[in-house]
Amino acid sequence: MTKIPNPTWRKSRHQIWLMMRFTTILMLAFSLHLSAKSSAQQVSIKGKQISVEQFIREIHRQTGYQFFFNDALLKMHPSLKTCR
């Protein structure tokens, strides 16, 4: 005697697999959104024309980020124009 496959079981298994896949994608999307939102910062710099060094120092003061650069680059671009 041979067993006849149950088509409803196969359909149910497929629906469970799709639901697990959808849940995984949804959780990944939410975690990426929260990660991007938590690392965003706002930096405010005032002044019409400031030096690149002042610009970098102000970003460091407000965010704590460290910058490594070559002094020759500062001489090539002595100042920045900021706009609103």
C-alpha positions as CSV (number, residue, x, y, z in Angstrom):
1,M,0.0,0.0,0.0
2,T,1.4,3.4,-1.0
3,K,0.8,6.7,0.7
4,I,-0.8,9.5,-1.2
5,P,0.8,12.8,-0.5
6,N,-1.4,15.3,1.2
7,P,-1.5,18.6,-1.0
8,T,-2.8,20.7,1.9
9,W,0.2,19.8,4.1
10,R,2.5,21.0,1.3
11,K,0.6,24.2,0.9
12,S,0.6,24.8,4.6
13,R,4.3,24.2,4.8
14,H,4.9,26.7,2.0
15,Q,2.8,29.4,3.8
16,I,4.7,28.9,7.0
17,W,8.0,29.3,5.1
18,L,6.7,32.5,3.4
19,M,5.6,33.9,6.7
20,M,9.0,33.2,8.3
21,R,10.7,34.9,5.4
22,F,8.5,37.9,5.5
23,T,9.0,38.2,9.3
24,T,12.8,38.0,8.9
25,I,12.8,40.7,6.2
26,L,10.6,43.0,8.3
27,M,12.8,42.6,11.4
28,L,15.9,43.4,9.4
29,A,14.3,46.5,7.9
30,F,13.3,47.8,11.4
31,S,16.7,47.1,12.9
32,L,18.4,48.9,10.0
33,H,16.1,51.9,10.4
34,L,16.7,52.1,14.1
35,S,20.5,51.9,13.6
36,A,20.5,54.7,11.1
37,K,18.3,56.9,13.2
38,S,20.4,56.4,16.4
39,S,23.7,57.3,14.7
40,A,22.4,60.5,13.0
41,Q,23.8,63.7,14.5
42,Q,23.3,67.4,13.8
43,V,26.3,69.7,13.4
44,S,25.9,73.4,13.4
45,I,28.7,75.6,12.1
46,K,28.4,79.4,12.0
47,G,30.6,81.7,9.9
48,K,30.6,82.7,6.3
49,Q,34.2,81.9,5.5
50,I,36.2,79.6,7.9
51,S,39.4,77.7,7.6
52,V,39.4,74.0,7.0
53,E,41.2,73.5,10.3
54,Q,38.5,75.4,12.2
55,F,35.8,73.4,10.4
56,I,37.4,70.1,11.4
57,R,37.9,71.3,15.0
58,E,34.3,72.3,15.3
59,I,33.0,69.0,14.0
60,H,35.3,67.3,16.5
61,R,34.0,69.5,19.3
62,Q,30.4,68.7,18.5
63,T,30.6,65.1,17.6
64,G,33.8,63.7,19.1
65,Y,34.9,62.3,15.8
66,Q,38.6,62.2,15.2
67,F,40.1,63.3,11.9
68,F,43.5,62.5,10.4
69,F,44.8,64.6,7.6
70,N,47.9,65.9,6.0
71,D,48.9,69.5,6.7
72,A,49.7,70.0,3.0
73,L,46.0,69.5,2.3
74,L,45.2,72.4,4.6
75,K,47.5,74.7,2.6
76,M,45.9,73.7,-0.7
77,H,42.4,74.7,0.6
78,P,42.9,77.4,3.2
79,S,39.2,78.3,3.7
80,L,35.7,77.2,3.2
81,K,32.6,79.2,2.3
82,T,29.6,78.1,4.2
83,C,26.1,78.7,3.2
84,R,22.7,78.2,4.8
